[in-house]
């Protein structure tokens, strides 16, 4: 919201159909709003420096430097060098994941016994192909709206999302970045409450604030 309480109009809007991905470039200061359109839908977000360097969002170094496994308003998604790529500036849910990698064809085959099903890793890599970012670099997502826990037995558990229709998380670009987002394809567990729906991206450029 603007200070006057009036919602600004996005510079650009991108609809991501279920089980697919899209990529965008953001300049420093741009804001990306990731919207759960119908509710209970996870969005995998990966980010890469756009200046030719190989820096990317790192789940592990973000966890280490935050000293926790959740991401809150004011927290940054960090590279392995500890440099911020994106910062969470607004969040209507407060439940996200930085433990799990993207779902993918190998995972579906080995863990769930499902052959031929592609996942977020493939969909993100396809979206990033025009930017020269290959499948091997798509490893560390910020899983927006994904609800996970570490149990008493130290096993990671996936629970149904708590997000509702229209919920969002806003990310500010701290440098020029390439960001890819997928509407998660997992329908074999509780990740998306068993139903795949879409994600909407709203981009606010030129200093416009949602």
N, C-alpha and C positions, 0 to 999 in steps of 0.2 A: 504494500500500500504506500502511496505517497504520504507526505506529512499532512496533507489536507484530507486524507482518508479516502481519496478517489483513486481507484485502480488505474494504473497507467496501461496504455496499449502496447503490447509487445511489438518490437520491430519485426520479428519473424516468428512464425508458428510452424512447428513440424509435428505431424501426427505419425506415430510409430505403430503400425499394426501389430497384433499379437504375434509373438515368436519371430521377431525381426529386429533389425537395428538400423540406426542412422548416425551419421557423423557430422559435426559442425566445427567451425573454427571460431574462436573467441579472442578478441583483443583484450589486453589488460584493462580491467575495469568493467568489462561486459558482465552481465548477469544471465545465468541460465536457470530457468525454473523447470523442474521436472515434476510433472503432474500425473498422479494416479487417476486416470479418467473415470473408471467405474468402481474402484476400490479393490483392495486385496491383491494388487498387482505389483510385483517387484520390478525395479529397473536397475540393470547393471550399468554402471558408469565407469568408463576408463578415460584417463587423461594423459596427454603427452605434450612435452614442450614443442612449440611450433617453430623454434628458431634454428632447427637443424641439429640441435644436441639430442642425445639419446635419453634424456631424463623422462621419467614417467612416474605416475602415482605408484607408490609402494605401500601395500597393506602392512607389511611387517615393520617397516621403519616408522610408519604413522602410529602403529600400536605402541612401539617402543617409546617414541618421543612423547606421545600423549599419556603413556603409562596406564592405558586402559583399552578396552576392546569396543568402545562405542564412540560415536562421533556426535558432537553437540554444536549448537549455534556458537560461532566464534572459533571453532576448530578448523584447521586447514588439512587438506589432503596433501601429504608431503611426498617428496621424492626420496630416493635412497641417500641423497646428500642432505636431506633435511630441509629442502627448499619447498615453499608452498606453491602449489599449482592452482588450487581452488580452495575457497573458504566458504563454509556454511554461514549464510547471513540471515536466513529465515527458514523456519521448519514448523510445519503444523502437525507433525507426527512424532518425531523424536525417537523413532525405532528404526535403526538401520544396521547393516552388518559389514564388518571388515575382517571376517574370519574365513569365509568361503570363497573359493575361486569360481569362475564362471562355469555353469553347466556346459557340457560338451558331449560330442558323439562318443568319445572313449568312455566317459563316465557312465553314460546311459547303458553302454554295452556291458561294462565290467561290474557295475554296482546293481543296476536294475534289470539287466538281461534284455534290454530293448535295442534292437539293431536298426540302423539306418536313420535314427532320429538325431537331428542336429540341435545344437544348443546355443547359448549366448556367445560362447567363444567363437564359433563359426560365424554367427550373425554379426558380431562386432568386427571380426577380421574382414568380412566382406565389405562392411561399411567403411573400413579404414584403408582398404586396398588402394583407392585413388591417392592417398596420402603417403604411400610407400611404407606403411606400417603393416608388417606381416603377422601371420597367425602366432608365431613363436613369441611375440611381444605382448600378446593379449592374455595376461595372466592375473592381474591384480585389480579387480573391480571394487568400487564403492557400491555396495548393494543397497540402493535406496529402497526403503520400506520393508526390507527383509527382516524377519523376526527370528532371532536365533538365541540359543542359550548354551552355556557349558554346564553340564550336569554334575552331580556329586561324584559320578564315576569318571569325570573328565572327558566324557564324550560330547561332541558338538551335536546339538539338536536343532532342527528346523521346525518352527511353529507357524501357524497361519498368520499372515500380516494383520496388523491392527489398523492400517490405513483405510480411509473411506473415500468415496467418490469425491474428487476435487482436492484432496489433500496434496500438498506439494512440499518440496525442499528447494531452496534457492542457493545457488553456488555462484560466487563472484570469482572471476578470473584474476589471479594475482600476477600473471604474465600472459603473453600470447600463447594460447594452447589449442590443441586439437582434442576434441572430446567426442567420444562415441557412446551412445546409449542404446540399450536393447530393452524391449519388452520381454521379460524373462520367459523362456520356453518350457520351464519345468512344470509338468502336469502329472508327475509320477509320485509326488509327495505333497506336503502341506505348504510348500514354498509360496505358491500363488492361490492357496485354498482350493486347488484342484481345477481351477477355471482360468484360461488364458484370455486376457483382455489387453487393451492398448495403453500406451503411454503418450502424453503430449509434452513437447518441448516448447517453452516460450522464451524467446531471447530478447533481452533488453540491452540495446547498444547506445552509444553516444551519451552516456551518463544518465540515461533514463532509468529510474528506479521503480520496480513494481510496488 
